[in-house]
Amino acid sequence: MHEPLSPSSIHPPFAPYSHGVLVPPGQRLIFCSGQLGIAKDGTVPKDCSLQTELIFQNIAAVLAEAGMDLSNIVRINAYVAGREHLGAYMEVRNRLFADPLPASTLMIVSGFARPDFVVEIEVIAAGPA
């Protein structure tokens, strides 16, 4: 299992995440491409919460291909298309992740390839070899 790194000599994280994550030797790594909130049938939910839920379901499917799940995520990079989406994204993320918390970055971007997408998430996961 990965080890969270949150030194007491720096300001604590602003939300439930770790400043860094130490992956033990011998772990397999999965680098997931950025995922968008699009269902298999091509539909896109209208709001950020539903898109975020769908994205993490899609990420879980990618991880399952390697015998892993969301608990194996050590790093999250998330992008939202506006400050108004921060709370909805964070509510879903905070509900899905527990100790040891992954490292995480959240950025506001001007948009995505299609205007109906409001969030994109990429992750790195680590699990037993």
C-alpha positions in Angstrom: 0.0 0.0 0.0 1.2 3.5 -0.7 2.4 5.9 2.0 1.0 9.4 2.2 3.6 12.2 2.7 2.3 15.3 4.4 5.2 17.0 6.3 4.4 19.0 9.3 6.9 21.6 8.2 4.6 22.9 5.4 1.0 24.1 5.3 -1.4 21.2 5.5 -3.4 20.2 2.4 -6.5 22.4 1.6 -8.7 19.3 1.2 -8.5 15.6 1.7 -5.4 14.7 -0.3 -1.7 14.0 0.4 1.1 16.4 -0.5 3.0 13.4 -1.8 2.7 9.6 -2.1 5.5 7.0 -1.7 4.9 4.0 -3.9 6.6 0.9 -2.4 9.3 -0.9 -4.5 8.0 -3.6 -6.9 4.6 -2.0 -7.5 3.0 -2.0 -11.0 2.0 1.5 -12.2 -1.0 2.4 -14.4 -1.1 5.8 -16.1 -4.7 6.6 -17.1 -5.3 9.1 -19.9 -7.6 11.9 -19.1 -11.2 10.7 -18.9 -14.3 12.7 -19.7 -17.9 12.3 -18.5 -19.2 10.4 -21.4 -21.1 7.1 -21.2 -20.6 4.2 -23.5 -23.6 5.2 -25.5 -22.1 8.7 -26.1 -24.4 10.6 -23.7 -22.9 13.3 -21.5 -24.6 14.2 -18.2 -25.4 17.9 -17.8 -23.8 18.7 -14.5 -20.3 18.4 -13.0 -21.3 15.9 -10.2 -22.8 13.4 -12.6 -19.9 13.8 -15.0 -17.4 13.3 -12.2 -19.2 10.2 -11.0 -19.2 8.8 -14.5 -15.5 9.6 -15.0 -14.5 7.7 -11.8 -16.7 4.8 -12.9 -14.8 4.8 -16.2 -11.5 5.1 -14.4 -12.5 2.1 -12.2 -13.2 0.1 -15.4 -9.7 0.9 -16.7 -8.1 -0.1 -13.4 -10.1 -3.3 -13.2 -8.5 -4.4 -16.5 -5.3 -4.7 -14.4 -6.9 -6.1 -11.3 -7.0 -2.8 -9.4 -9.6 -0.4 -8.2 -9.9 3.2 -7.0 -8.1 2.5 -3.8 -4.9 1.9 -5.9 -4.9 5.5 -7.1 -1.9 7.4 -5.9 -2.2 10.6 -8.0 -5.2 12.5 -9.3 -5.0 15.4 -11.8 -8.4 17.0 -12.3 -9.4 19.9 -14.6 -12.7 21.8 -14.3 -14.1 24.3 -16.8 -14.9 27.0 -14.2 -14.7 27.9 -10.6 -18.4 27.1 -10.2 -17.6 23.3 -10.7 -15.0 23.1 -7.9 -17.5 22.1 -5.1 -19.3 19.5 -7.2 -16.1 17.8 -8.2 -14.6 17.9 -4.7 -17.8 16.5 -3.1 -17.5 13.4 -5.4 -13.8 13.0 -5.0 -13.9 13.4 -1.2 -16.6 10.8 -0.9 -14.7 8.2 -3.0 -11.3 8.4 -1.4 -10.1 7.6 2.1 -6.8 7.1 3.8 -4.2 6.7 2.4 -5.2 9.7 0.4 -3.8 10.2 -3.1 -1.8 13.2 -4.1 -4.1 15.5 -6.0 -4.1 18.6 -8.2 -7.2 20.5 -9.3 -7.0 23.2 -12.0 -9.5 25.5 -13.7 -9.2 25.5 -17.4 -10.9 27.4 -20.2 -12.7 24.4 -21.6 -12.5 21.0 -23.3 -12.8 19.7 -26.9 -16.6 19.9 -26.6 -18.5 22.5 -24.6 -20.7 19.9 -22.8 -17.7 18.6 -20.9 -17.0 20.4 -17.7 -14.5 18.1 -16.0 -11.6 15.8 -17.0 -9.6 13.5 -14.7 -6.4 11.6 -15.2 -4.9 9.3 -12.6 -1.9 7.2 -11.7 -2.5 4.0 -9.8 -0.1 1.5 -8.2 -0.7 -2.0 -7.1 1.1 -5.3 -6.4 3.3 -6.8 -9.1 
